[in-house]
Amino acid sequence: MQNISRKKIFFPLNPAFRRYLKLYERELQLPVSYEELRYYESGIPVYDKSGKDTLWETVLYPQSMVGQLHAGLKRIYSFLKAGGDQAAEEHLHIERIDYCTFGNSHPFRIKIVNNYNEVYDYFYIKIADASRIYGLELEHILSPYWMNFLVDGNTLVEEHIAGVPGDQFILHYLQRPEFNPKRIAKEFVKFNERCFVRLLGDMRSYNFVFDITPDFDDVQFRIRAIDFDQQFYEGKRTLYMPQFFKENRVFVDLAIKHLNAEVVKQYQQEERALIARRIKVQRHRIKDLRDVIMTDHVSFPEKIQQLGDELAQYYEDPVFAKSKTMGEIIERSLKRLLVKSLR
């Protein structure tokens, strides 16, 4: 069993990181902060369709602050979705604000509804933790998916990532006859490789979602991470490899059953090649982010040393063991991949 730190420390954003976020239009002044949302009076547990407690609760605010609070949340949604255009705000309303009592980030989830057609959407407001924001940025640059988030002081706003949570996929979707298990196994191998290369940890089944897309002759699957708190924080190498979590064992079994070693290696190389291409395309942005990460402190010396030593042994590359920050470790990981692609 993997050992994840029970309570991860929140790391503040240093001035260099804030300058980076402002340069790439991630930081702007928001009308509602995370701290303001904490002034709720009471909460009502949220249950799922089967009556199980979701560990979320709908929170209720004093009537005197509801109007201004809801107006501010609609404005945040405009910033997030429409570049600040306020035209749609008059036909939107905030239906519910939920607070999560589980996990590190204790997020607020905002449900916003269009009055014309009752179509709803969600977004999240969390504490601005540097580890998480590095994770979001690396996902934006290195994965196939664009990430939409905003930062203001100690407040982080994130767009909802739609999909079927991995644990629910196992229970309700995995055995569907129309789903090709080889495609599921392939995507898990590629996702595993992507997480390991960019050092995103704790990808247990409930921390990623399946994006399911019917194609003309089959169903396609993509796996997306939804939790970025464990971006290069832990010291154990296997914590960055989803294959080693017991919650993901069913996907590992699929890969063993349907993919041979040569095919697995092919998919791993395909994913690394794609990441290398993204680095080349976004080389200026990744350099700016690297310059910030290299000197930032988002973990502890003993974890950095452990991860450096384990990666040095795994890759047979002593440079990892000399790293003094997590930034130096991630730089070496990406540089190895890039150099190999150039060869």
Long-range contacts (C-beta under 8 A, 24 or more apart in sequence): 1-246, 2-236, 2-238, 2-239, 2-244, 2-245, 2-246, 3-236, 3-239, 4-201, 4-202, 4-230, 4-234, 4-239, 5-233, 5-234, 7-104, 8-104, 8-131, 8-229, 8-230, 8-233, 10-104, 10-127, 10-129, 10-131, 11-129, 11-130, 11-131, 11-296, 11-297, 11-298, 12-130, 13-128, 13-130, 13-133, 13-151, 14-130, 14-292, 14-296, 16-291, 16-292, 16-295, 16-296, 17-130, 17-133, 17-292, 17-296, 18-151, 20-288, 20-289, 20-292, 21-133, 21-151, 23-288, 24-285, 24-288, 26-137, 26-149, 26-150, 26-151, 27-150, 27-151, 27-152, 28-79, 28-150, 28-152, 29-152, 30-72, 30-76, 30-79, 30-150, 30-152, 30-155, 30-157, 31-71, 31-72, 31-75, 31-76, 32-69, 32-72, 32-73, 32-76, 32-125, 32-155, 33-152, 33-153, 33-154, 33-155, 34-108, 34-125, 34-126, 34-127, 34-128, 34-154, 34-155, 34-156, 35-154, 35-155, 36-69, 37-69, 37-97, 37-99, 37-108, 37-125, 39-65, 40-97, 40-99, 43-99, 46-98, 55-100, 55-101, 55-102, 56-98, 56-99, 56-100, 56-101, 56-109, 57-98, 57-99, 57-101, 58-96, 58-97, 58-98, 58-99, 59-97, 59-98, 59-99, 59-108, 61-97, 69-94, 70-94, 73-97, 73-110, 73-112, 74-112, 76-123, 76-125, 76-150, 76-157, 77-110, 77-112, 77-121, 77-123, 79-150, 79-157, 80-123, 80-148, 80-150, 80-157, 80-159, 81-121, 81-159, 88-114, 91-115, 91-116, 95-120, 103-227, 103-229, 104-229, 105-129, 105-132, 105-229, 121-160, 122-160, 123-157, 123-158, 123-159, 123-160, 124-157, 124-158, 124-160, 125-155, 125-156, 125-157, 125-158, 126-155, 126-156, 126-157, 126-158, 127-154, 127-155, 127-156, 128-152, 128-153, 128-154, 128-155, 128-156, 129-156, 129-229, 130-296, 130-298, 131-228, 131-229, 131-230, 131-231, 131-232, 131-233, 131-298, 131-299, 132-156, 132-228, 132-229, 132-231, 133-228, 134-228, 134-231, 134-232, 134-289, 134-293, 134-298, 135-200, 135-225, 135-228, 135-229, 135-230, 135-231, 136-228, 137-289, 138-198, 138-200, 138-231, 138-289, 138-330, 139-198, 139-200, 139-225, 139-228, 141-278, 141-279, 141-282, 141-285, 141-286, 141-289, 142-194, 142-197, 142-198, 142-275, 142-278, 142-279, 143-194, 143-198, 143-224, 143-225, 143-278, 144-222, 144-274, 145-224, 161-209, 161-224, 161-226, 162-209, 162-211, 163-209, 163-210, 163-211, 163-212, 163-224, 163-226, 164-209, 164-210, 164-212, 165-205, 165-206, 165-208, 165-209, 165-210, 165-226, 166-204, 166-205, 166-206, 166-207, 166-208, 166-209, 166-210, 166-223, 166-247, 166-248, 167-205, 167-206, 167-247, 169-205, 169-209, 169-210, 170-205, 170-250, 173-210, 173-212, 174-250, 178-219, 179-219, 179-221, 180-218, 180-219, 181-254, 181-257, 181-258, 182-258, 182-259, 183-218, 183-219, 183-220, 183-221, 184-221, 184-251, 184-254, 185-251, 185-254, 185-255, 185-257, 185-258, 185-259, 186-259, 186-267, 187-221, 187-222, 187-223, 188-223, 188-242, 188-243, 188-248, 188-251, 188-252, 188-254, 188-255, 189-255, 189-259, 189-264, 189-267, 189-268, 189-271, 190-223, 190-267, 190-268, 190-270, 190-271, 191-223, 191-242, 192-241, 192-242, 192-243, 193-267, 193-268, 193-271, 193-272, 194-271, 194-275, 195-225, 195-240, 195-241, 195-242, 196-240, 196-241, 197-271, 197-272, 197-275, 197-333, 197-334, 197-337, 198-275, 198-330, 198-333, 198-334, 199-231, 199-232, 199-240, 199-307, 199-326, 199-329, 199-330, 199-333, 200-225, 200-228, 200-230, 200-231, 200-232, 200-240, 201-230, 201-231, 201-232, 201-233, 201-234, 201-239, 201-240, 202-227, 202-229, 202-230, 202-234, 202-239, 203-227, 203-242, 203-245, 203-248, 204-242, 204-245, 204-247, 204-248, 205-245, 205-247, 205-248, 205-251, 206-247, 208-242, 231-298, 232-298, 232-299, 232-307, 232-326, 232-329, 232-330, 233-298, 233-299, 233-303, 233-326, 234-299, 234-303, 234-307, 235-299, 235-302, 235-303, 235-304, 235-305, 235-306, 235-307, 235-310, 236-306, 236-307, 236-310, 237-307, 237-310, 237-311, 237-314, 272-337, 272-340, 272-341, 273-341, 275-334, 275-337, 276-337, 276-338, 276-340, 276-341, 277-341, 279-334, 279-337, 279-338, 280-338, 286-334, 290-327, 290-331, 292-327, 293-325, 293-326, 293-327, 293-330, 293-331, 294-325, 294-327, 294-328, 294-331, 295-325, 295-327, 296-325, 296-326, 296-327, 297-325, 298-326, 299-326, 304-329
